[in-house]
């Protein structure tokens, strides 16, 4: 019970850490019980910036800011749209599920911020740079001829290098502005990870020059052991490199190991590592671990074993803002929201002030429904709710609230071809419940259980309900068994959707969206 209460405290907005002294805080892992995979972090003065993977969602590559390494707030995105093609417009059966932007590396050098990542659907490596990480604009280059999986940039004596790869890690020099491979440079393999007895060979590189050593921090997965953080080091950038396991173990009663993420030094000289943990349907969630330098090796946790509670030698400040309630009372979409693929035409926060309006586009189901608006769910348990006004919907339209992933579930309003209205609950595209109604407005709810907190809870389950007054709820007699699947490769999100199946669709209005931990 103590552990459950600690996890619950870690999830509360504005309460991810409890103050241990005016200049320190005790962080309870996970830092934010939500999907923030493949993190990379830099410090600029007293400000910390983190990037993460959001794959196919748009805008993409979120930038989060912190002053204490514990509370993280989304402040911007690196791009609005990677390419305006069939993939991101969900045309001709094409999509970017499980692909898109992966594992961004973030660096700051001589007044400029640099971000590099691959997009698997485009088979390209992108380099973005800006003078203003919050407001942009970002200038873009495509590095031709190279697909730099899980790359990491390193500025070293005004030369710019990149390490990347899966299994064998490669090194090449870039032009000083990162726009291309340096003229005459050739990639070379600097690390060959073992081939026998491994579930996952080295990937997720983070590249540093600290003191007399070059370090490559990566994730691997030895057979019959949890995922592991391993460091390779050399006094020469080209090697040879020697390796050491610096973090290996489980946390929170799960068998999933903790690995992949950056090292960061605070302004007072303390070191920490942000490493994520695969955590089932909610996604891949970040943890913070102390770093102790032992004989030149950055050992994480307590002698290489992950810690649940970590004293962070920075005063608690700032807020958590990676998911939130929204009253839709602003003319600008809140930063916690991302569209499924390209932002659609026809949505509005102004046509009906105080409401989000989604105009239906033609689709066969949720997976190809343009105009689906998503935000992260949060563990260990949460509830998402909204109020839908269906008066502008047309026959063939369906709108509502979804638990969005490959194995999806949703509750919403469907307008039949004769104009009649049904409250529908679907698991995937199978209708498991439908109730005729006369009302235009309906409250919708999805209740998520990711980690059981009470007797009777089952992990990774979702329940669907509706109400006509916001107080008396009906919950469908069905359960969605949620799974983190690699075809989408993201944790479950709550999504507001509206799509048409018969000709030109109508409009669906959402008064608000509320999400809370319970």
RORO-491658 format. One record per residue (C-alpha): residue in one letter; residue number from 1; x, y, z. Coordinates in steps of 0.1 Angstrom, whole numbers. Layout:
<vovexs>
+------+-----+-------+-------+-------+
| rest |  nr |    c1 |    c2 |    c3 |
+------+-----+-------+-------+-------+
|    A | NUM |     X |     Y |     Z |
...
+------+-----+-------+-------+-------+
</vovexs>
This chain:
<vovexs>
+------+-----+-------+-------+-------+
| rest |  nr |    c1 |    c2 |    c3 |
+------+-----+-------+-------+-------+
|    X |   1 |     0 |     0 |     0 |
|    X |   2 |    29 |    24 |     8 |
|    X |   3 |    43 |    18 |   -27 |
|    X |   4 |     9 |    24 |   -43 |
|    X |   5 |     5 |    57 |   -25 |
|    X |   6 |    39 |    68 |   -35 |
|    X |   7 |    32 |    60 |   -71 |
|    X |   8 |    -1 |    79 |   -69 |
|    X |   9 |    17 |   109 |   -54 |
|    X |  10 |    41 |   108 |   -83 |
|    X |  11 |    13 |   112 |  -108 |
|    X |  12 |    -5 |   142 |   -93 |
|    X |  13 |    -1 |   174 |  -113 |
|    X |  14 |    22 |   198 |   -93 |
|    X |  15 |    32 |   170 |   -70 |
|    X |  16 |    57 |   147 |   -87 |
|    X |  17 |    83 |   153 |   -59 |
|    X |  18 |    79 |   160 |   -22 |
|    X |  19 |   102 |   185 |    -7 |
|    X |  20 |   130 |   171 |    15 |
|    X |  21 |   146 |   205 |    23 |
|    X |  22 |   145 |   239 |     7 |
|    X |  23 |   173 |   229 |   -17 |
|    X |  24 |   165 |   192 |   -23 |
|    X |  25 |   135 |   170 |   -31 |
|    X |  26 |   126 |   133 |   -30 |
|    X |  27 |   115 |   122 |   -64 |
|    X |  28 |    93 |    90 |   -65 |
|    X |  29 |    97 |    69 |   -96 |
|    X |  30 |    82 |    70 |  -121 |
|    X |  31 |    86 |   107 |  -126 |
|    X |  32 |    56 |   111 |  -147 |
|    X |  33 |    34 |    80 |  -150 |
|    X |  34 |    28 |    84 |  -187 |
|    X |  35 |    43 |    77 |  -221 |
|    X |  36 |    76 |    97 |  -225 |
|    X |  37 |    99 |    73 |  -243 |
|    X |  38 |   134 |    77 |  -257 |
|    X |  39 |   143 |   108 |  -237 |
|    X |  40 |   173 |   131 |  -243 |
|    X |  41 |   181 |   160 |  -221 |
|    X |  42 |   204 |   190 |  -221 |
|    X |  43 |   211 |   217 |  -196 |
|    X |  44 |   215 |   254 |  -206 |
|    X |  45 |   224 |   274 |  -176 |
|    X |  46 |   197 |   265 |  -150 |
|    X |  47 |   172 |   253 |  -176 |
|    X |  48 |   168 |   217 |  -186 |
|    X |  49 |   152 |   207 |  -219 |
|    X |  50 |   140 |   172 |  -227 |
|    X |  51 |   128 |   157 |  -261 |
|    X |  52 |   109 |   125 |  -265 |
|    X |  53 |    94 |   102 |  -292 |
|    X |  54 |    59 |   107 |  -304 |
|    X |  55 |    62 |    90 |  -338 |
|    X |  56 |    32 |    96 |  -360 |
|    X |  57 |    14 |   122 |  -339 |
|    X |  58 |    14 |   158 |  -351 |
|    X |  59 |    29 |   182 |  -341 |
|    X |  60 |    59 |   160 |  -333 |
|    X |  61 |    90 |   158 |  -312 |
|    X |  62 |    78 |   176 |  -280 |
|    X |  63 |   102 |   198 |  -261 |
|    X |  64 |    97 |   198 |  -224 |
|    X |  65 |   113 |   222 |  -199 |
|    X |  66 |   123 |   218 |  -162 |
|    X |  67 |   142 |   236 |  -136 |
|    X |  68 |   145 |   207 |  -112 |
|    X |  69 |   147 |   175 |  -133 |
|    X |  70 |   115 |   163 |  -117 |
|    X |  71 |    86 |   185 |  -130 |
|    X |  72 |    84 |   186 |  -168 |
|    X |  73 |    62 |   209 |  -189 |
|    X |  74 |    57 |   208 |  -227 |
|    X |  75 |    68 |   242 |  -241 |
|    X |  76 |    69 |   235 |  -278 |
|    X |  77 |    73 |   210 |  -307 |
|    X |  78 |   101 |   208 |  -332 |
|    X |  79 |    78 |   204 |  -362 |
|    X |  80 |    42 |   206 |  -371 |
|    X |  81 |    44 |   181 |  -400 |
|    X |  82 |    72 |   160 |  -414 |
|    X |  83 |    59 |   156 |  -449 |
|    X |  84 |    26 |   165 |  -465 |
|    X |  85 |    21 |   132 |  -483 |
|    X |  86 |    -3 |   103 |  -484 |
|    X |  87 |    12 |    88 |  -453 |
|    X |  88 |     4 |   118 |  -430 |
|    X |  89 |   -29 |   125 |  -448 |
|    X |  90 |   -40 |    89 |  -442 |
|    X |  91 |   -47 |    85 |  -479 |
|    X |  92 |   -48 |    53 |  -500 |
|    X |  93 |   -44 |    31 |  -470 |
|    X |  94 |   -11 |    46 |  -460 |
|    X |  95 |    -2 |    57 |  -424 |
|    X |  96 |    28 |    62 |  -401 |
|    X |  97 |    17 |    39 |  -373 |
|    X |  98 |    48 |    26 |  -354 |
|    X |  99 |    70 |    48 |  -375 |
|    X | 100 |    74 |    86 |  -378 |
|    X | 101 |    99 |   104 |  -356 |
|    X | 102 |   121 |    82 |  -334 |
|    X | 103 |   146 |    89 |  -306 |
|    X | 104 |   156 |   126 |  -311 |
|    X | 105 |   190 |   137 |  -300 |
|    X | 106 |   191 |   172 |  -286 |
|    X | 107 |   222 |   194 |  -282 |
|    X | 108 |   231 |   231 |  -276 |
|    X | 109 |   262 |   247 |  -290 |
|    X | 110 |   273 |   283 |  -294 |
|    X | 111 |   238 |   297 |  -291 |
|    X | 112 |   220 |   272 |  -313 |
|    X | 113 |   199 |   242 |  -304 |
|    X | 114 |   202 |   211 |  -326 |
|    X | 115 |   178 |   181 |  -329 |
|    X | 116 |   184 |   151 |  -351 |
|    X | 117 |   161 |   121 |  -356 |
|    X | 118 |   150 |    95 |  -382 |
|    X | 119 |   115 |    90 |  -396 |
|    X | 120 |   110 |    54 |  -404 |
|    X | 121 |    81 |    60 |  -428 |
|    X | 122 |   103 |    84 |  -448 |
|    X | 123 |   135 |    65 |  -444 |
|    X | 124 |   153 |    98 |  -439 |
|    X | 125 |   174 |   115 |  -412 |
|    X | 126 |   163 |   150 |  -403 |
|    X | 127 |   184 |   177 |  -386 |
|    X | 128 |   166 |   207 |  -371 |
|    X | 129 |   182 |   238 |  -355 |
|    X | 130 |   170 |   270 |  -339 |
|    X | 131 |   182 |   299 |  -318 |
|    X | 132 |   150 |   298 |  -297 |
|    X | 133 |   139 |   264 |  -285 |
|    X | 134 |   105 |   276 |  -272 |
|    X | 135 |    94 |   299 |  -300 |
|    X | 136 |   114 |   287 |  -330 |
|    X | 137 |   115 |   288 |  -360 |
|    X | 138 |   134 |   256 |  -367 |
|    X | 139 |   155 |   253 |  -398 |
|    X | 140 |   155 |   218 |  -414 |
|    X | 141 |   180 |   197 |  -434 |
|    X | 142 |   177 |   162 |  -446 |
|    X | 143 |   209 |   142 |  -444 |
|    X | 144 |   209 |   122 |  -476 |
|    X | 145 |   220 |    86 |  -479 |
|    X | 146 |   220 |    78 |  -442 |
|    X | 147 |   193 |    64 |  -419 |
|    X | 148 |   207 |    71 |  -384 |
|    X | 149 |   187 |    49 |  -361 |
|    X | 150 |   187 |    61 |  -325 |
|    X | 151 |   214 |    87 |  -331 |
|    X | 152 |   233 |   109 |  -307 |
|    X | 153 |   251 |   141 |  -315 |
|    X | 154 |   284 |   153 |  -299 |
|    X | 155 |   301 |   187 |  -303 |
|    X | 156 |   338 |   182 |  -296 |
|    X | 157 |   363 |   211 |  -301 |
|    X | 158 |   339 |   227 |  -326 |
|    X | 159 |   336 |   195 |  -346 |
|    X | 160 |   302 |   177 |  -348 |
|    X | 161 |   300 |   139 |  -346 |
|    X | 162 |   271 |   115 |  -346 |
|    X | 163 |   269 |    79 |  -333 |
|    X | 164 |   240 |    57 |  -343 |
|    X | 165 |   230 |    21 |  -350 |
|    X | 166 |   214 |   -11 |  -338 |
|    X | 167 |   238 |   -39 |  -327 |
|    X | 168 |   269 |   -23 |  -343 |
|    X | 169 |   273 |    14 |  -336 |
|    X | 170 |   287 |    37 |  -362 |
|    X | 171 |   305 |    71 |  -361 |
|    X | 172 |   307 |    98 |  -387 |
|    X | 173 |   315 |   135 |  -387 |
|    X | 174 |   290 |   161 |  -399 |
|    X | 175 |   294 |   195 |  -412 |
|    X | 176 |   297 |   220 |  -384 |
|    X | 177 |   260 |   231 |  -388 |
|    X | 178 |   248 |   195 |  -390 |
|    X | 179 |   233 |   200 |  -425 |
|    X | 180 |   252 |   171 |  -441 |
|    X | 181 |   280 |   145 |  -438 |
|    X | 182 |   313 |   163 |  -437 |
|    X | 183 |   329 |   164 |  -471 |
|    X | 184 |   352 |   134 |  -474 |
|    X | 185 |   341 |   118 |  -442 |
|    X | 186 |   332 |    81 |  -441 |
|    X | 187 |   312 |    62 |  -414 |
|    X | 188 |   330 |    36 |  -394 |
|    X | 189 |   319 |    10 |  -369 |
|    X | 190 |   333 |    18 |  -334 |
|    X | 191 |   313 |    -6 |  -313 |
|    X | 192 |   303 |   -42 |  -321 |
|    X | 193 |   280 |   -55 |  -294 |
|    X | 194 |   278 |   -93 |  -287 |
|    X | 195 |   256 |  -114 |  -310 |
|    X | 196 |   250 |  -145 |  -290 |
|    X | 197 |   227 |  -147 |  -260 |
|    X | 198 |   210 |  -113 |  -265 |
|    X | 199 |   174 |  -103 |  -270 |
|    X | 200 |   184 |   -68 |  -280 |
|    X | 201 |   218 |   -56 |  -291 |
|    X | 202 |   231 |   -21 |  -285 |
|    X | 203 |   209 |     8 |  -295 |
|    X | 204 |   196 |    40 |  -281 |
|    X | 205 |   230 |    57 |  -281 |
|    X | 206 |   239 |    87 |  -260 |
|    X | 207 |   273 |   101 |  -268 |
|    X | 208 |   294 |   123 |  -245 |
|    X | 209 |   330 |   135 |  -240 |
|    X | 210 |   335 |   138 |  -202 |
|    X | 211 |   370 |   143 |  -188 |
|    X | 212 |   395 |   121 |  -206 |
|    X | 213 |   369 |    96 |  -220 |
|    X | 214 |   344 |    94 |  -248 |
|    X | 215 |   313 |    76 |  -235 |
|    X | 216 |   285 |    59 |  -255 |
|    X | 217 |   256 |    50 |  -232 |
|    X | 218 |   232 |    24 |  -248 |
|    X | 219 |   204 |     0 |  -240 |
|    X | 220 |   207 |   -38 |  -245 |
|    X | 221 |   189 |   -69 |  -234 |
|    X | 222 |   208 |  -100 |  -223 |
|    X | 223 |   188 |  -132 |  -225 |
|    X | 224 |   172 |  -141 |  -191 |
|    X | 225 |   179 |  -107 |  -177 |
|    X | 226 |   161 |   -74 |  -177 |
|    X | 227 |   168 |   -46 |  -202 |
|    X | 228 |   201 |   -31 |  -193 |
|    X | 229 |   220 |     2 |  -195 |
|    X | 230 |   256 |    -3 |  -207 |
|    X | 231 |   283 |    22 |  -211 |
|    X | 232 |   312 |    20 |  -236 |
|    X | 233 |   343 |    43 |  -231 |
|    X | 234 |   375 |    51 |  -249 |
|    X | 235 |   401 |    78 |  -247 |
|    X | 236 |   400 |    81 |  -285 |
|    X | 237 |   367 |    90 |  -303 |
|    X | 238 |   374 |    62 |  -328 |
|    X | 239 |   381 |    36 |  -301 |
|    X | 240 |   388 |     9 |  -290 |
|    X | 241 |   359 |    10 |  -266 |
|    X | 242 |   355 |   -11 |  -234 |
|    X | 243 |   321 |   -17 |  -218 |
|    X | 244 |   305 |   -19 |  -184 |
|    X | 245 |   269 |   -25 |  -172 |
|    X | 246 |   259 |     6 |  -152 |
|    X | 247 |   222 |    -1 |  -145 |
|    X | 248 |   204 |   -35 |  -144 |
|    X | 249 |   173 |   -44 |  -124 |
|    X | 250 |   135 |   -41 |  -121 |
|    X | 251 |   113 |   -16 |  -103 |
|    X | 252 |    78 |   -14 |   -90 |
|    X | 253 |    72 |   -52 |   -91 |
|    X | 254 |    75 |   -54 |  -129 |
|    X | 255 |   100 |   -75 |  -148 |
|    X | 256 |   107 |   -47 |  -173 |
|    X | 257 |   142 |   -33 |  -169 |
|    X | 258 |   150 |     4 |  -169 |
|    X | 259 |   173 |    16 |  -196 |
|    X | 260 |   177 |    41 |  -225 |
|    X | 261 |   181 |    78 |  -218 |
|    X | 262 |   207 |   105 |  -211 |
|    X | 263 |   231 |   115 |  -184 |
|    X | 264 |   229 |   151 |  -172 |
|    X | 265 |   251 |   172 |  -149 |
|    X | 266 |   234 |   199 |  -128 |
|    X | 267 |   248 |   234 |  -123 |
|    X | 268 |   261 |   223 |   -89 |
|    X | 269 |   280 |   193 |  -104 |
|    X | 270 |   257 |   165 |   -94 |
|    X | 271 |   249 |   138 |  -121 |
|    X | 272 |   216 |   121 |  -128 |
|    X | 273 |   203 |    97 |  -155 |
|    X | 274 |   168 |    98 |  -169 |
|    X | 275 |   160 |    62 |  -181 |
|    X | 276 |   127 |    48 |  -192 |
|    X | 277 |   108 |    17 |  -182 |
|    X | 278 |    85 |    -3 |  -204 |
|    X | 279 |    53 |    -2 |  -184 |
|    X | 280 |    26 |   -21 |  -204 |
|    X | 281 |    -4 |    -3 |  -219 |
|    X | 282 |     3 |    31 |  -204 |
|    X | 283 |    36 |    32 |  -224 |
|    X | 284 |    72 |    38 |  -217 |
|    X | 285 |    76 |    59 |  -186 |
|    X | 286 |   106 |    79 |  -173 |
|    X | 287 |   125 |    74 |  -141 |
|    X | 288 |   154 |    94 |  -126 |
|    X | 289 |   184 |    77 |  -111 |
|    X | 290 |   214 |    92 |   -93 |
|    X | 291 |   248 |    88 |  -110 |
|    X | 292 |   280 |    80 |   -90 |
|    X | 293 |   313 |    81 |  -109 |
|    X | 294 |   333 |    50 |   -99 |
|    X | 295 |   368 |    46 |  -115 |
|    X | 296 |   356 |    67 |  -144 |
|    X | 297 |   323 |    48 |  -149 |
|    X | 298 |   288 |    65 |  -144 |
|    X | 299 |   272 |    39 |  -121 |
|    X | 300 |   234 |    45 |  -118 |
|    X | 301 |   210 |    39 |   -90 |
|    X | 302 |   225 |    22 |   -60 |
|    X | 303 |   255 |     2 |   -72 |
|    X | 304 |   238 |    -3 |  -105 |
|    X | 305 |   203 |   -13 |   -91 |
|    X | 306 |   174 |    11 |   -99 |
|    X | 307 |   159 |    31 |   -70 |
|    X | 308 |   123 |    39 |   -64 |
|    X | 309 |   130 |    71 |   -44 |
|    X | 310 |   158 |    95 |   -53 |
|    X | 311 |   170 |   126 |   -35 |
|    X | 312 |   175 |   153 |   -62 |
|    X | 313 |   197 |   181 |   -51 |
|    X | 314 |   176 |   208 |   -67 |
|    X | 315 |   148 |   227 |   -51 |
|    X | 316 |   113 |   217 |   -63 |
|    X | 317 |    99 |   242 |   -87 |
|    X | 318 |    78 |   243 |  -119 |
|    X | 319 |    48 |   221 |  -128 |
|    X | 320 |    40 |   189 |  -146 |
|    X | 321 |    23 |   195 |  -179 |
|    X | 322 |    23 |   166 |  -203 |
|    X | 323 |   -14 |   159 |  -198 |
|    X | 324 |   -42 |   182 |  -185 |
|    X | 325 |   -78 |   192 |  -184 |
|    X | 326 |   -91 |   215 |  -212 |
|    X | 327 |  -122 |   237 |  -211 |
|    X | 328 |  -116 |   247 |  -248 |
|    X | 329 |  -120 |   283 |  -238 |
|    X | 330 |   -88 |   295 |  -257 |
|    X | 331 |   -85 |   302 |  -294 |
|    X | 332 |   -53 |   281 |  -294 |
|    X | 333 |   -50 |   243 |  -290 |
|    X | 334 |   -33 |   234 |  -257 |
|    X | 335 |     2 |   219 |  -261 |
|    X | 336 |    -8 |   186 |  -244 |
|    X | 337 |   -28 |   177 |  -276 |
|    X | 338 |   -15 |   160 |  -307 |
|    X | 339 |   -34 |   150 |  -338 |
|    X | 340 |   -33 |   115 |  -351 |
|    X | 341 |   -12 |   122 |  -382 |
|    X | 342 |   -16 |   156 |  -400 |
|    X | 343 |   -39 |   182 |  -384 |
|    X | 344 |   -72 |   182 |  -404 |
|    X | 345 |   -90 |   210 |  -421 |
|    X | 346 |  -123 |   222 |  -406 |
|    X | 347 |  -116 |   219 |  -369 |
|    X | 348 |  -122 |   250 |  -348 |
|    X | 349 |  -121 |   265 |  -313 |
|    X | 350 |  -137 |   297 |  -325 |
|    X | 351 |  -168 |   288 |  -345 |
|    X | 352 |  -185 |   279 |  -313 |
|    X | 353 |  -166 |   297 |  -285 |
|    X | 354 |  -159 |   274 |  -255 |
|    X | 355 |  -162 |   243 |  -276 |
|    X | 356 |  -139 |   222 |  -297 |
|    X | 357 |  -155 |   215 |  -331 |
|    X | 358 |  -144 |   186 |  -352 |
|    X | 359 |  -157 |   183 |  -388 |
|    X | 360 |  -161 |   147 |  -400 |
|    X | 361 |  -139 |   134 |  -428 |
|    X | 362 |  -146 |   102 |  -446 |
|    X | 363 |  -132 |    71 |  -429 |
|    X | 364 |  -138 |    34 |  -425 |
|    X | 365 |  -131 |    34 |  -388 |
|    X | 366 |  -109 |    49 |  -361 |
|    X | 367 |   -76 |    40 |  -376 |
|    X | 368 |   -80 |    61 |  -407 |
|    X | 369 |  -102 |    88 |  -392 |
|    X | 370 |   -86 |   122 |  -399 |
|    X | 371 |   -91 |   148 |  -372 |
|    X | 372 |   -86 |   125 |  -342 |
|    X | 373 |   -72 |   145 |  -313 |
|    X | 374 |   -52 |   128 |  -286 |
|    X | 375 |   -35 |   132 |  -254 |
|    X | 376 |   -16 |   109 |  -230 |
|    X | 377 |   -33 |    88 |  -204 |
|    X | 378 |   -17 |    85 |  -170 |
|    X | 379 |   -12 |    58 |  -144 |
|    X | 380 |   -17 |    40 |  -122 |
|    X | 381 |   -54 |    47 |  -129 |
|    X | 382 |   -72 |    76 |  -145 |
|    X | 383 |  -105 |    86 |  -159 |
|    X | 384 |  -111 |   106 |  -191 |
|    X | 385 |  -144 |   124 |  -196 |
|    X | 386 |  -160 |   147 |  -221 |
|    X | 387 |  -194 |   163 |  -231 |
|    X | 388 |  -204 |   157 |  -267 |
|    X | 389 |  -230 |   178 |  -286 |
|    X | 390 |  -241 |   157 |  -315 |
|    X | 391 |  -268 |   180 |  -329 |
|    X | 392 |  -246 |   189 |  -360 |
|    X | 393 |  -238 |   153 |  -369 |
|    X | 394 |  -252 |   137 |  -401 |
|    X | 395 |  -263 |   102 |  -410 |
|    X | 396 |  -233 |    79 |  -412 |
|    X | 397 |  -213 |   100 |  -387 |
|    X | 398 |  -198 |    86 |  -355 |
|    X | 399 |  -181 |   108 |  -328 |
|    X | 400 |  -169 |   102 |  -293 |
|    X | 401 |  -141 |    93 |  -269 |
|    X | 402 |  -116 |    66 |  -277 |
|    X | 403 |   -89 |    46 |  -259 |
|    X | 404 |   -64 |    49 |  -288 |
|    X | 405 |   -39 |    23 |  -298 |
|    X | 406 |   -38 |    -6 |  -322 |
|    X | 407 |   -62 |   -26 |  -299 |
|    X | 408 |   -86 |     4 |  -294 |
|    X | 409 |  -119 |     9 |  -277 |
|    X | 410 |  -144 |    37 |  -278 |
|    X | 411 |  -177 |    51 |  -267 |
|    X | 412 |  -197 |    76 |  -287 |
|    X | 413 |  -227 |    86 |  -307 |
|    X | 414 |  -236 |    71 |  -341 |
|    X | 415 |  -262 |    86 |  -365 |
|    X | 416 |  -278 |    58 |  -385 |
|    X | 417 |  -288 |    63 |  -421 |
|    X | 418 |  -324 |    69 |  -411 |
|    X | 419 |  -313 |    97 |  -387 |
|    X | 420 |  -318 |    76 |  -355 |
|    X | 421 |  -291 |    79 |  -328 |
|    X | 422 |  -273 |    52 |  -309 |
|    X | 423 |  -248 |    53 |  -280 |
|    X | 424 |  -223 |    28 |  -293 |
|    X | 425 |  -194 |    10 |  -276 |
|    X | 426 |  -168 |    -6 |  -298 |
|    X | 427 |  -138 |   -28 |  -291 |
|    X | 428 |  -117 |   -24 |  -322 |
|    X | 429 |  -144 |   -21 |  -350 |
|    X | 430 |  -167 |   -46 |  -334 |
|    X | 431 |  -198 |   -30 |  -318 |
|    X | 432 |  -203 |   -46 |  -284 |
|    X | 433 |  -231 |   -23 |  -271 |
|    X | 434 |  -256 |     0 |  -287 |
|    X | 435 |  -284 |    19 |  -270 |
|    X | 436 |  -310 |    40 |  -289 |
|    X | 437 |  -313 |    76 |  -276 |
|    X | 438 |  -331 |   108 |  -284 |
|    X | 439 |  -307 |   133 |  -268 |
|    X | 440 |  -282 |   155 |  -286 |
|    X | 441 |  -259 |   159 |  -257 |
|    X | 442 |  -242 |   130 |  -239 |
|    X | 443 |  -214 |   127 |  -214 |
|    X | 444 |  -187 |   101 |  -222 |
|    X | 445 |  -162 |    84 |  -200 |
|    X | 446 |  -133 |    59 |  -202 |
|    X | 447 |  -119 |    45 |  -170 |
|    X | 448 |   -84 |    31 |  -172 |
|    X | 449 |   -66 |     7 |  -149 |
|    X | 450 |   -30 |     3 |  -157 |
|    X | 451 |   -16 |    -8 |  -123 |
|    X | 452 |   -41 |   -23 |   -98 |
|    X | 453 |   -46 |    -2 |   -67 |
|    X | 454 |   -76 |   -20 |   -51 |
|    X | 455 |   -89 |   -56 |   -48 |
|    X | 456 |  -106 |   -65 |   -80 |
|    X | 457 |   -85 |   -43 |  -103 |
|    X | 458 |   -71 |   -60 |  -133 |
|    X | 459 |   -40 |   -45 |  -150 |
|    X | 460 |   -43 |   -28 |  -183 |
|    X | 461 |   -80 |   -27 |  -186 |
|    X | 462 |  -104 |     0 |  -198 |
|    X | 463 |  -142 |     5 |  -191 |
|    X | 464 |  -166 |    26 |  -211 |
|    X | 465 |  -196 |    47 |  -198 |
|    X | 466 |  -221 |    74 |  -207 |
|    X | 467 |  -244 |    97 |  -189 |
|    X | 468 |  -271 |   123 |  -197 |
|    X | 469 |  -266 |   145 |  -166 |
|    X | 470 |  -229 |   140 |  -157 |
|    X | 471 |  -238 |   124 |  -124 |
|    X | 472 |  -256 |    91 |  -131 |
|    X | 473 |  -235 |    69 |  -153 |
|    X | 474 |  -241 |    37 |  -172 |
|    X | 475 |  -210 |    15 |  -178 |
|    X | 476 |  -210 |   -10 |  -206 |
|    X | 477 |  -208 |   -46 |  -197 |
|    X | 478 |  -175 |   -51 |  -216 |
|    X | 479 |  -138 |   -46 |  -209 |
|    X | 480 |  -110 |   -36 |  -232 |
|    X | 481 |   -79 |   -56 |  -225 |
|    X | 482 |   -52 |   -31 |  -234 |
|    X | 483 |   -18 |   -41 |  -249 |
|    X | 484 |    12 |   -21 |  -258 |
|    X | 485 |    17 |   -33 |  -294 |
|    X | 486 |    46 |   -26 |  -317 |
|    X | 487 |    25 |   -19 |  -347 |
|    X | 488 |    16 |    15 |  -331 |
|    X | 489 |    45 |    16 |  -306 |
|    X | 490 |    29 |    42 |  -283 |
|    X | 491 |    11 |    41 |  -250 |
|    X | 492 |   -27 |    44 |  -248 |
|    X | 493 |   -41 |    78 |  -254 |
|    X | 494 |   -75 |    93 |  -249 |
|    X | 495 |   -88 |   106 |  -282 |
|    X | 496 |  -117 |   128 |  -294 |
|    X | 497 |  -129 |   118 |  -328 |
|    X | 498 |  -155 |   124 |  -355 |
|    X | 499 |  -157 |   107 |  -388 |
|    X | 500 |  -182 |   101 |  -416 |
|    X | 501 |  -191 |    69 |  -434 |
|    X | 502 |  -219 |    82 |  -457 |
|    X | 503 |  -210 |   111 |  -479 |
|    X | 504 |  -201 |   145 |  -465 |
|    X | 505 |  -201 |   144 |  -427 |
|    X | 506 |  -213 |   169 |  -401 |
|    X | 507 |  -198 |   184 |  -370 |
|    X | 508 |  -193 |   172 |  -335 |
|    X | 509 |  -188 |   197 |  -306 |
|    X | 510 |  -169 |   189 |  -274 |
|    X | 511 |  -175 |   212 |  -245 |
|    X | 512 |  -145 |   201 |  -224 |
|    X | 513 |  -121 |   173 |  -217 |
|    X | 514 |  -113 |   163 |  -181 |
|    X | 515 |   -87 |   137 |  -170 |
|    X | 516 |   -80 |   128 |  -134 |
|    X | 517 |   -61 |   102 |  -115 |
|    X | 518 |   -83 |    81 |   -92 |
+------+-----+-------+-------+-------+
</vovexs>
